[in-house]
Amino acid sequence: MLNREGTFQNSSKDWAVEELANDLRLPQGWQSSRITLRARANAAAGDLICSRLPIKSLQEMLGAQRLSMLVNSVTSIMGTAGVTRVPQEGGPLPGEPKPASSWWTVLGGADAYIFIGFLTPVHHRTFIRENGGFIEAGCHTDRPLTPGEEFEGDTLVWKIADSPYALLEEFGDLCSKREPGRTSQSRPAAWNSWDYYFTLFTERHLDEQLKILQSANRRLPQPVEQVVLDMGWSTSWGDWFENGRFPSGMKGVADKIKAAGFTPGVWLCPYLGQDTIYYGRPQICVRDKEGITRIGSIGGLSCIRIDPTNPEGEQFLRDTFTSLKEAGFAYFKLDFLHYLVTVPGEHRFYKNNMGRIDIVRHGLKIIREAIGEDSILLACGCQPEACIGIADYCRIGGDTSTYVSTTKILTQFLAGRYWMNNRLFTSDPDFLIVRGDATAFDPEYHHNPYHEPESDPTKSRSGAPWSTLGEPRLWATLVGMSGGIVTLSDHVGKLNAAGMDMVARTMQNCTTEAARPLDLMESIYPHIWLREGERPALAVLNLSGEPQEFELPAARFPELAQFIGCKDIWGHEDIIKKDGKLTVSLPPYDAAWFVK
């Protein structure tokens, strides 16, 4: 059905492409192919296109003139996720992502959909994109090829069905069978220092928070069990020793957290380093095409990338994480992992024949060996396909903040990746934060100081910060319906009664099941979410600045009728049934959450 004639796009034509033998036994309806590239002469890095199909053919195949494409962004901070139109006539709409996906996509109309993606284990950076009237699927080689050298692409799979949810969930099942995820029904609640203190956290703040959390645990329906020191505790990135703000040392800090009744956790960015690595251990760094280690700007900071394929880089990771494990830490939040995947193709690793996803996995496996099977590993800023089977938790979106603009962007990520929870790992939606003008007594630290809408192409943190009860309720509802972990990151002692009640209600109504966005393929910002399982729930989100009346799609989803008469936990009006229609009315930027 898909055009399997492989092509290779780079500046050279000295290559040959062939399809490999395929002995996969896939469930009914699924098809697959795999392409290999063989260089006849020196070939620069390029794109191996495994399949190329005209959009017009897809429109005929799916019986729709207008196609929707579900985009999985290459990283959670580079571009947006969510649904877009193919083709984008008249250019993108506000909030609409480009028609370029990573790892997988779903395309379709009203009655038929096609899933196109790469089966795990994935080895390379992959793409499914609209290009010149075609949908192309393939792999980035990310390295030059020498004469006779081969590059094996990842396994492309596809299927047509009448439900995008069935396609996504079946793909998740296929991946989890080939590469089982570390999943658990246990969801211990945590507290993390980042979103309130940012890089300013100190041991004095820790002492204060431990007492506050002990007191809060007597009131919360789910006690906080883990306390995580986020960015700001070390002397610099790559120099993973405590700075002067933690005079007790890392072992002393871990002992203090354990003595207070919590599991100690710590943040690191294991693949990034700063001056101490650049000047002191340049041999463990990724090099440019000339073989030179150069310091560059990453996220506005001067950094270098650490090479986990280098034997000395491997030992650096082992030593770093063994030391922290021996100090008493048992929860490790690993950040900015995607920077090894997105490093420009002319850069070189010690083992440069490895795919970029394989390189990230190689480093994560070393870290897992160092911290042991009994520790929690949270992969943050990581391509999900890179951490399956290694990470316990995986962040499925970008950083949250106290702005509706951020909530809208994260809605897109959580919608497209809902199916990963309990299949590939336990999802991390990011922090459950609720502080705002209506929910906290704290004007100084209400909002994220990294407010740079002009330099952020997604416009996260643009506009006004939260000022009403409805705005944090929107985000709390999404966290609660994600089925993932709950991590607080407010100064809990400065939340007022409304703020504490919002946290408590969210905790009370969480389950381990992820909700499906029922308008996944229709809305840039999905607003109707259904959770099944032992505690069915329906969430309706108003992500606009105007009052809205939402008609529930009861004809397509008759199970929505079970929520007639069910009370919204946030206190809005009940679902109204009139003239055979079910409607929910909401004020601007607010949510209703009906839980059975």
C-alpha positions in Angstrom: 0.0 0.0 0.0 2.8 2.5 0.9 5.5 3.2 -1.6 8.4 1.2 -0.4 10.9 2.4 -2.9 13.6 3.9 -0.7 15.4 7.1 -1.7 18.3 8.9 -0.1 18.5 12.7 0.0 21.9 14.3 0.3 24.5 16.0 -1.9 25.8 12.7 -3.3 24.3 10.1 -5.6 26.9 7.4 -4.9 24.6 5.0 -2.9 22.3 2.1 -3.4 19.0 1.4 -1.5 17.4 -2.0 -1.0 14.6 -3.5 1.0 15.6 -6.0 3.7 13.9 -9.3 4.3 11.0 -9.0 6.7 10.1 -11.8 9.0 8.0 -9.9 11.5 4.8 -11.5 12.6 2.4 -8.6 13.1 -1.3 -8.6 14.1 -3.9 -8.6 11.4 -3.9 -5.4 9.3 -0.4 -4.2 10.2 2.2 -4.1 7.5 5.9 -3.3 7.6 9.1 -2.7 5.7 12.7 -1.9 6.4 15.2 -0.2 4.0 19.0 -0.3 4.0 21.4 2.1 2.4 24.8 1.1 1.0 27.3 3.8 0.1 29.3 3.3 -3.2 31.5 6.3 -2.4 31.9 8.9 0.4 28.3 10.1 1.2 27.5 13.1 3.5 24.8 12.8 6.1 21.3 12.9 4.7 17.7 11.5 5.0 16.9 7.9 4.1 13.3 8.0 2.9 11.7 4.7 3.5 8.3 5.6 2.0 6.9 8.4 -0.1 3.2 8.6 -0.8 1.3 11.4 -2.7 -1.2 13.2 -0.4 -3.8 12.9 -3.2 -3.5 9.1 -3.0 -3.9 9.3 0.8 -7.0 11.4 0.3 -8.5 8.8 -2.0 -7.5 5.9 0.2 -9.1 7.5 3.3 -12.1 9.0 1.5 -11.4 12.5 2.7 -10.4 15.7 0.9 -9.2 17.4 4.1 -6.8 15.3 6.2 -5.8 15.8 9.8 -2.3 14.9 10.9 -1.4 14.2 14.5 2.1 15.5 15.1 4.6 14.0 17.6 7.2 16.8 18.1 10.9 15.8 17.9 11.3 17.2 21.4 9.1 18.8 24.0 10.7 22.2 23.6 11.2 22.4 19.8 7.9 23.1 18.1 4.5 21.9 19.2 2.6 18.7 19.1 -1.0 18.1 18.3 -3.3 18.0 15.2 -2.7 20.0 12.0 -4.1 20.1 8.5 -2.6 18.5 5.4 -2.0 20.4 3.3 -2.0 23.6 5.4 -3.9 25.8 3.0 -3.4 29.5 3.8 -0.6 28.7 6.3 -0.8 27.4 9.9 -3.5 28.5 12.2 -2.6 29.9 15.7 -1.3 27.0 17.8 -1.2 24.6 14.8 2.0 22.6 14.5 3.9 22.1 11.2 3.0 18.9 9.4 6.3 17.2 10.5 6.2 14.4 13.0 8.8 12.3 14.8 8.6 8.5 15.3 4.9 8.2 14.4 1.8 9.9 13.1 -1.9 9.4 12.4 -3.5 10.9 9.3 -7.2 10.7 8.4 -10.6 12.2 7.8 -13.9 11.6 9.5 -14.2 7.9 8.9 -10.8 6.4 8.2 -7.3 6.9 9.5 -3.8 5.6 8.8 -1.1 5.1 11.3 2.5 5.4 10.1 5.4 4.9 12.5 8.6 3.1 13.4 8.4 0.0 15.5 10.6 -0.2 18.6 13.4 -0.7 19.3 14.0 2.6 17.3 17.7 3.3 16.6 17.7 6.6 14.7 16.1 10.0 14.5 13.0 9.4 12.4 10.5 11.6 10.6 7.1 11.5 9.0 6.5 14.8 7.2 4.6 16.6 4.4 7.0 17.6 1.7 6.0 18.9 -1.8 2.6 17.2 -1.9 3.9 13.9 -0.5 4.0 12.3 2.9 7.5 11.0 3.5 8.7 8.6 6.2 12.3 7.9 7.0 15.4 8.1 9.1 18.2 10.8 9.4 21.6 9.1 8.9 23.2 11.8 11.1 26.7 10.7 9.9 28.7 10.5 6.7 29.1 7.1 5.1 32.3 5.6 3.7 32.5 3.4 0.6 30.8 0.0 1.3 29.3 1.2 4.6 25.7 0.3 5.3 23.0 2.2 7.1 20.0 0.1 8.2 16.8 2.1 8.6 14.3 1.4 11.4 11.2 -0.8 10.8 8.3 1.2 9.3 4.8 -0.1 10.1 1.4 1.1 9.0 -2.3 0.2 9.3 -5.7 1.7 8.3 -8.6 1.6 10.7 -11.7 3.6 11.6 -10.4 4.7 15.0 -7.3 6.8 15.7 -7.4 5.5 19.3 -7.3 1.9 18.3 -4.3 2.6 16.0 -2.4 4.4 18.7 -3.1 1.9 21.4 -2.4 -1.1 19.2 0.9 0.5 18.2 1.7 1.0 21.9 0.9 -2.7 22.5 3.2 -3.7 19.6 6.0 -1.7 21.0 5.6 -2.9 24.6 5.7 -6.5 23.5 9.0 -6.0 21.6 10.4 -3.7 24.2 8.6 -4.0 27.6 8.2 -0.8 29.5 8.9 -0.4 33.3 5.3 0.1 34.4 3.7 0.0 37.8 0.3 0.8 39.3 2.1 2.5 42.2 2.1 6.3 42.0 3.9 7.7 45.1 3.4 11.5 45.2 6.5 13.7 45.2 7.5 17.3 45.8 10.1 19.0 43.6 12.0 22.2 44.3 12.1 23.6 40.7 8.9 25.4 39.9 8.8 27.5 43.1 12.5 28.1 43.8 14.1 27.5 40.4 17.9 27.6 40.8 17.8 29.4 44.2 17.0 26.4 46.4 19.1 26.1 49.5 19.4 23.7 52.4 17.6 26.2 54.6 14.7 26.1 52.1 14.9 22.3 52.3 14.6 22.3 56.1 11.6 24.5 55.8 9.9 22.4 53.2 10.4 19.1 55.0 8.5 20.5 58.0 5.7 21.9 55.8 5.3 18.7 53.9 5.2 16.6 57.1 2.3 18.9 58.2 0.6 18.9 54.8 0.7 15.1 54.7 -1.8 15.0 57.6 -4.3 16.9 55.4 -3.7 15.6 51.9 -5.6 12.5 50.7 -2.3 11.1 49.3 0.9 11.7 51.2 4.0 13.1 49.6 6.6 10.4 49.8 9.5 11.7 47.7 11.4 15.0 47.9 13.5 16.0 44.9 16.3 18.6 44.6 16.1 20.1 41.2 18.6 22.2 39.2 20.7 24.5 41.3 22.3 22.2 43.9 25.6 21.5 42.0 28.7 23.7 41.4 28.0 23.4 37.6 26.6 21.0 35.0 29.0 18.1 34.8 30.6 18.9 38.1 28.1 17.1 40.2 29.2 18.2 43.7 27.1 20.2 46.1 27.6 24.0 46.0 27.9 26.2 49.1 24.1 26.4 49.5 24.2 22.8 50.8 26.8 22.8 53.7 25.8 19.3 54.9 27.0 17.8 51.6 24.9 15.4 49.5 25.0 12.5 51.9 24.0 14.9 54.7 21.1 16.2 52.6 19.9 12.7 51.7 20.1 11.6 55.3 18.1 14.7 56.4 15.4 13.9 53.8 15.2 10.2 54.9 15.1 11.2 58.6 12.0 13.3 57.8 10.3 10.3 56.3 10.8 10.9 52.6 12.7 9.3 49.7 15.6 11.6 48.5 15.6 12.6 44.9 18.0 14.6 42.8 18.1 16.3 39.3 21.0 16.0 36.8 21.5 16.7 33.1 23.9 13.8 32.5 24.8 14.6 28.9 25.6 18.3 29.3 28.6 19.9 30.9 30.0 23.4 31.4 33.5 24.9 32.0 34.9 22.2 34.4 34.2 19.5 31.8 35.3 21.6 28.8 38.6 22.5 30.3 39.2 19.5 32.6 37.9 16.5 30.6 37.5 17.4 27.0 38.2 13.8 25.9 34.7 12.7 27.1 32.9 15.3 24.9 31.2 15.1 21.5 33.4 16.6 18.8 32.7 18.6 15.7 33.6 17.4 12.2 37.2 18.5 12.6 37.5 16.4 15.8 37.6 19.4 18.1 35.6 19.9 21.2 33.9 23.2 21.1 31.7 24.9 23.7 28.4 26.3 22.4 25.1 27.7 23.5 22.4 25.4 24.7 19.3 26.9 26.1 21.1 30.2 26.5 24.0 28.6 28.5 27.5 27.8 27.4 27.7 24.0 27.3 29.3 21.0 25.7 27.7 17.5 25.1 29.1 14.5 26.9 29.7 11.4 24.8 28.3 8.3 26.6 29.8 6.0 23.9 33.4 7.0 24.9 34.9 4.6 27.5 35.9 7.6 29.6 32.4 9.1 29.2 30.9 5.8 30.3 33.1 5.8 33.4 32.1 9.4 34.1 28.4 8.4 34.2 29.1 5.4 36.3 31.1 7.3 38.8 28.7 10.2 39.0 25.6 8.1 39.6 27.3 5.5 41.9 28.4 8.3 44.1 24.9 9.8 44.4 23.4 6.4 45.0 25.9 5.7 47.8 25.1 9.1 49.3 21.5 7.9 49.7 19.5 9.1 46.7 17.0 6.8 45.2 15.1 9.0 42.7 16.9 10.5 39.7 15.4 13.1 37.4 17.5 13.2 34.2 16.9 16.3 32.1 17.8 17.6 28.6 18.5 14.1 27.3 17.3 15.1 23.8 20.3 17.3 23.2 22.3 14.1 22.2 19.7 13.3 19.6 19.4 16.8 18.1 23.2 17.5 17.9 24.0 18.5 14.3 24.9 15.7 12.0 28.5 16.8 11.3 29.3 16.2 15.0 31.1 13.0 15.9 30.7 10.5 18.7 33.4 8.0 19.8 31.1 5.2 18.4 29.8 7.3 15.5 28.1 4.3 13.8 25.4 4.2 16.5 22.1 5.8 15.9 21.2 8.8 17.9 18.4 7.1 19.8 20.7 4.2 20.5 23.3 6.6 21.9 20.8 8.0 24.4 19.8 4.5 25.4 23.4 3.4 25.8 24.0 6.1 28.3 20.7 5.5 30.1 21.6 1.8 30.5 24.9 2.7 32.2 23.0 5.0 34.5 20.4 2.4 35.3 23.2 -0.1 36.2 24.8 2.5 38.5 21.6 3.4 40.4 20.2 -0.2 40.5 16.8 -1.6 39.7 15.3 -0.3 43.0 15.8 3.4 42.2 13.3 5.6 40.3 14.5 7.0 37.0 12.6 9.9 35.5 13.5 10.7 31.9 12.8 14.4 31.2 13.3 16.2 27.9 13.7 12.9 26.3 12.3 11.3 23.1 10.0 8.7 24.6 11.2 5.9 22.3 14.7 6.4 23.8 13.9 5.5 27.3 11.4 2.5 27.0 12.4 -0.3 29.3 14.9 1.8 31.2 13.0 4.8 32.7 10.2 4.3 35.2 8.7 7.7 34.4 8.9 9.8 31.2 7.9 13.4 30.8 5.4 13.5 27.9 5.4 17.3 27.5 7.4 20.4 28.2 7.7 22.5 31.3 4.5 23.6 33.0 4.1 27.1 34.3 1.5 29.5 35.8 0.3 30.7 32.4 -2.7 29.5 30.3 -0.5 29.8 27.2 1.6 27.0 28.6 -1.4 24.9 29.6 -2.7 25.1 26.0 0.7 23.8 24.6 0.9 21.0 27.1 -2.7 20.0 26.3 -1.5 19.2 22.8 1.4 17.0 24.1 -0.7 15.1 26.7 -3.4 14.5 24.0 -1.1 13.0 21.5 0.8 10.8 23.9 -2.0 9.7 26.3 -1.6 6.0 25.0 2.0 5.7 26.2 1.0 5.6 29.9 1.1 2.0 31.4 2.4 0.7 28.1 5.9 2.2 27.6 6.4 3.7 31.1 4.4 5.7 33.7 3.7 9.1 32.2 4.8 12.4 33.9 2.5 15.2 32.8 4.8 17.6 34.8 4.2 19.3 38.1 0.8 19.7 39.7 1.1 23.4 40.5 -1.9 25.6 41.4 -0.4 28.8 42.8 -1.8 32.0 41.5 -3.5 35.2 42.7 -6.6 33.3 43.8 -4.9 30.3 45.4 -1.8 31.5 47.3 -0.6 34.1 49.8 2.7 34.9 48.0 3.1 37.7 45.5 6.9 37.3 45.3 7.1 33.8 43.8 3.8 33.3 42.1 5.1 33.0 38.5 8.0 31.6 36.5 10.6 34.3 36.1 11.8 32.8 32.8 9.1 34.8 30.9 10.6 35.2 27.5 7.7 35.0 25.0 9.7 36.7 22.2 12.5 34.1 22.2 10.1 31.2 22.6 8.5 30.2 19.3 5.7 28.3 21.0 4.8 31.5 23.0 4.7 29.5 26.3 4.5 31.8 29.3 3.1 34.6 27.2 0.1 36.6 28.3 -1.0 37.1 31.8 -0.2 34.6 34.6 -3.0 32.8 36.5 -5.3 35.2 38.4 -8.5 33.2 38.7 -9.5 29.9 40.2 -10.4 28.5 36.8 -7.0 28.8 35.3 -5.1 26.5 37.7 -8.2 24.2 37.7 -7.6 23.7 33.9 -4.1 22.4 34.5 -5.0 20.4 37.6 -7.7 18.6 35.7 -5.3 17.6 32.9 -2.8 16.3 35.4 -5.5 14.3 37.2 -6.7 12.8 33.9 -3.2 11.9 32.6 -3.0 8.7 34.7 0.6 9.6 35.5 2.6 10.6 38.5 1.7 13.6 40.8 4.5 15.9 41.7 3.9 19.0 43.7 6.1 22.0 43.2 4.4 24.9 44.9 5.4 26.3 48.3 2.7 24.3 49.9 2.8 26.4 53.1 1.8 29.5 51.1 -1.2 28.0 49.3 -4.5 29.4 50.7 -7.5 27.2 51.5 -8.7 27.3 47.8 -5.2 26.2 46.7 -4.9 23.3 49.1 -8.5 22.2 48.3 -7.6 22.2 44.6 -4.5 19.9 45.3 -6.5 17.6 47.5 -9.4 17.3 45.0 -7.0 16.5 42.2 -5.3 13.8 44.3 -8.6 12.3 45.3 -9.8 11.9 41.8 -6.6 10.6 40.1 -6.3 7.1 38.9 -3.6 5.2 36.9 -5.7 5.3 33.7 -5.0 7.9 31.1 -8.0 9.7 29.6 -8.6 9.7 25.8 -9.2 13.1 24.2 -12.4 12.5 22.2 -11.8 15.3 19.8 -8.1 14.3 19.3 -8.2 14.6 15.5 -10.5 17.5 15.3 -9.4 20.2 17.7 -6.0 22.0 17.9 -6.6 22.0 21.7 -8.7 18.9 22.6 -11.4 19.8 25.1 -13.4 16.7 25.8 -11.6 13.9 27.7 -13.0 10.5 28.7 -11.4 8.2 31.3 -12.5 4.6 31.5 -11.7 1.9 34.1 -12.8 1.5 37.7 -13.5 5.2 38.1 -14.8 6.6 34.9 -14.4 10.4 34.5 -15.3 13.1 32.0 -13.4 16.3 31.7 -14.4 19.3 29.6 -11.9 22.1 29.1 -12.5 25.7 28.1 -9.1 26.9 26.8 -10.5 30.1 25.4 -11.0 33.5 26.9 -14.7 33.5 26.3 -17.6 31.6 27.9 -18.4 28.4 26.0 -21.2 25.9 25.7 -19.8 22.5 24.7 -21.9 19.8 23.0 -20.7 16.4 24.0 -20.3 13.9 21.1 -22.8 11.5 22.6 -23.8 9.9 19.3 -20.2 8.7 18.6 -19.5 8.0 22.3 -22.8 6.8 23.9 -20.9 6.0 27.1 -21.0 9.7 27.9 -24.6 9.3 29.0 -23.3 7.8 32.2 -22.3 11.2 33.4 -25.8 12.7 33.3 -26.5 13.6 36.9 -22.9 13.4 37.9 -21.5 16.4 39.9 -18.6 18.4 38.7 -15.9 18.3 41.4 -15.2 21.9 40.7 -18.8 23.0 41.4 -20.0 24.1 37.9 -23.5 23.2 36.6 -24.4 19.7 35.8 -24.5 18.3 32.2 -27.7 19.5 30.5 -29.8 17.2 28.4 -32.0 19.1 26.0 -33.5 18.2 22.6 -31.4 15.0 22.6 -28.2 16.9 23.1 -25.8 16.9 26.1 -24.1 20.2 26.8 -21.7 21.7 29.4 -21.3 25.4 29.9 -18.1 26.9 31.3 -16.7 30.3 32.0 -13.4 31.4 30.3 -10.3 29.4 31.0 -11.9 26.8 33.3 -12.7 23.1 33.5 -15.4 20.7 34.6 -14.5 17.3 35.9 -17.2 14.7 36.3 -16.0 11.6 38.3 -18.2 8.6 38.9 
